[in-house]
Amino acid sequence: METTQISLSKGVYGLLKDHIRSNNKLLPRNKTQLEQELKHAKILPAKTIPEQVVGINTNVQIRDVETAEELNFELVAPAEAKIKNNKISILSAIGLALVGYETGDEVTWEFPEGLKTYKIEKVMAV
């Protein structure tokens, strides 16, 4: 499994580390992948995270590489998540898969329905 260096703010890094420690529902492949990503992550001050990087309070447009289906949503802090408003928690499966990656990256993650690969088409700060 190849590890891409992701970019995270100190706050998001801490949130993800806590999530790994406290969440036993993560699929083993995803837990290993996330641990590797965090081990190699570039930790930056929140204000210096490049605009094209997926993080909290970003609008994300992704495309399923296999089906070409496009999805658009806003990633938010867990307390602000409201699926009916298209606001998805950064700690959801798709949030964990994409956080720290940037426009143009392809990300493979294991979902309940199996492995999926998404290409990040566009990221915009909210």
N, C-alpha and C positions, 0 to 999 in steps of 0.2 A: 504494500500500500504506500503510494507516494504521498508525501506530506508537503502541501503548499504552505508557505509562510503567510499567515493571515495577519491583519492589522486590527488591534483592539484597543479601546480605551481601558485605563486602569479599572474603572468601575465595571465595565462589561466583563473584563477578564476575571475579576473577583466573583461576579455573579455566576459565571460559567463554572469556575472552580467549585463554588458552593453547591451548584446544581449537580455536578458529578458526584460529590460526596454524599449528598442527601437523597438522590434519586436512584432507586434501584429498578426503575422501570425502563431505563435506557437499554436498548438492545446492545448486546456485547460488541458487535462490530462498530456501532456508533460511539459507544463509550471509549473504545480503543482509539478510534479516529479522532475524537474530540480531545482526548488526553494528549495525543501526539501533536495536534494542532496548537494546543495551549503551550506545550513544551517548547515549540519553535516560534510562537507568536511574537510579533513586533508590538510592544506595549507603548502606546503614545498618549500624550495629553489629549483629552477629548476634543479640544479646539483645533488640534492639528491633524485629526483623522481626515484623509482625503475624501472629497465629496463622492467619489465613485465606489466607496467601500460600504458594504452593508452593515448597518448597526441599528441601535435604537433610534426611533424617530426618522426612519428613512422609508421612502416609497420605493418599492422594488418591483421590477417587471422581469419575470423569468419565462423561459420556454422549455418545455419537456423535450429533450433531445430525441426521444423515440416517437412521440405522437405529434410533436409540433404545437401542442396546446400551450397557450400563453396564460399566465396568471399575473395579476397585479394586486398588490396589497401593501399595507403600511405595517412595518415591524415596530412594536411598542413595548414598554415595560409590562411585565405580567399583569399588574393591577389595572392597566389601561386597555387591555385586550377586550375587544367586542367584535365578534365575528360578523354580526349583522352590519357593522360599520366598516368592514374590511380591515379591521385592526387586529393583527395577529401577534401573540406574545413572542418575544425573542427566545423564550424557553420552549416554544412549541417545536415539534419535529422539524418543520421547514425553517423555523428561525434558527435552531441550532445548526442545521445543515449549512445555512448561507452566511451566518454572521462572520464578519472579518474578511470575506471574499469580496472581489470587486468586479465591476463591469467587464464582461468578456470571459470571465472564469466559468469553467464547467465543474459542477459539484455533484458527486455521487453519494447518496445517503440511503440507508435502509429504512423503509417505511413499512407499516403493517402489510401492505400489498406487495412488498418486494423492493429490490434495488431500483432506484430511479436516478437519472442524471438530468440535471437542469443547467441550462446556460443562463447566466445573468445578463440580461439584455440592457437594463437601464437601472440606475440607482440615483435617487434625488433626495436631498435633505428636505424635511418637512418644514 
